[in-house]
Amino acid sequence: MGHVILSPIPIKISTGSEPIDRLLDGGLGAGEMLLVFGERGAGKTSLSFQAVAASAVRGARSAMLYSDGRIPMERLIEISGPSWSAICELVSFLEVKSFSEQEAVIEDLSRQMAPRTALLVIDSITARYSAELGEAKENVTVNKALNWQLALLRDLCKRTGLAVILTSEVRAKPDGQGVQPAASAILTYWADKIVLLEKVHSDLRRAVLFRAGAPSKPKREALMRMTGRGLVGIVTGTGTGTGTGGGVGVGIGGANGA
């Protein structure tokens, strides 16, 4: 394979999913942090793979930290399609096996990441955190560690223009009405944009954009289908299935399980 030619870091970083890019007003801005949460099977990892592949297709480097065992490379190759062999050198991966290892990696990201990396995806930021939780006193330390990791990521975003996508599992809301991200108070504090992914049924998915600082107030939503190439828009008689805050009327309190 010949030398990889790097393109200038784009002003907007595509998630690789057109309907979600539209929710985000064209994609993720340089230096922004996006939180994507949803139940297992909603499409978080597929979207993560779409994002790193889309970045590489545009000639920008991307990196992915994966914390749920072995990276399902066959799914990434399926999503990337024929372009994978041409873009694989622009994507770097690291499997994180413990919460302490996750912290060490994040603390050393400035040194570990390749120069001019435009996008970092962490799938998921809460898997190893959740495994570490125990009694209430222990959780104070774990929560402080997660908050420290998010603060480091925010600083890196500001200093370098790096865009970050974080995925998170969900927990039942305290009132029992729906779901929220794991470590919701910490993650929603640091995130610039928040998207809930829901499995409606079969291959139908719904993405709901929430306002930063107001994670109970939906802003816009879109319907998509899960395909071999990831999350794609639904073509209807009036265009794609992207709403503007009306539409199906779903919020964090009404998530469908996967």
TAPE-V138074 format. One record per backbone hydrogen bond with DSSP energy under -1.0 kcal/mol. CO is the residue of the C=O (numbers start at 1). NH is the residue of the N-H. If there is no record, write none. Layout:
[[CO | NH] [CO | NH]]
This chain:
[[11 | 30] [13 | 28] [17 | 21] [18 | 22] [19 | 23] [20 | 24] [21 | 26] [22 | 25] [28 | 13] [29 | 32] [32 | 164] [33 | 192] [33 | 193] [34 | 166] [35 | 195] [36 | 168] [37 | 197] [39 | 42] [43 | 47] [44 | 48] [45 | 49] [46 | 50] [47 | 51] [48 | 52] [49 | 53] [50 | 54] [51 | 55] [52 | 56] [53 | 57] [54 | 58] [55 | 60] [56 | 59] [59 | 7] [61 | 118] [61 | 119] [62 | 92] [63 | 121] [64 | 94] [65 | 123] [66 | 96] [71 | 73] [72 | 75] [72 | 76] [73 | 77] [74 | 78] [75 | 79] [76 | 80] [77 | 81] [81 | 84] [83 | 86] [83 | 87] [84 | 88] [87 | 90] [88 | 91] [90 | 62] [92 | 64] [94 | 66] [98 | 102] [99 | 103] [100 | 104] [101 | 105] [102 | 106] [103 | 107] [104 | 108] [106 | 109] [108 | 112] [109 | 113] [118 | 163] [119 | 63] [120 | 165] [121 | 65] [122 | 167] [123 | 67] [126 | 130] [127 | 131] [135 | 139] [136 | 140] [138 | 142] [139 | 143] [140 | 144] [141 | 145] [142 | 146] [143 | 147] [144 | 148] [145 | 149] [146 | 150] [147 | 151] [148 | 152] [149 | 153] [150 | 154] [151 | 155] [152 | 156] [153 | 157] [154 | 158] [155 | 159] [156 | 160] [157 | 161] [161 | 31] [163 | 120] [164 | 34] [165 | 122] [166 | 36] [167 | 125] [168 | 38] [169 | 182] [171 | 180] [173 | 176] [176 | 178] [178 | 173] [180 | 171] [183 | 187] [184 | 188] [186 | 190] [187 | 191] [193 | 35] [194 | 210] [195 | 37] [196 | 208] [198 | 206] [201 | 204] [203 | 226] [204 | 200] [204 | 201] [205 | 224] [206 | 198] [207 | 222] [208 | 196] [209 | 219] [209 | 220] [210 | 194] [211 | 214] [214 | 217] [217 | 211] [220 | 209] [221 | 243] [222 | 207] [224 | 205] [225 | 232] [227 | 230] [230 | 227] [232 | 225] [236 | 239] [239 | 236] [240 | 242] [241 | 223] [246 | 249] [251 | 254] [252 | 179]]
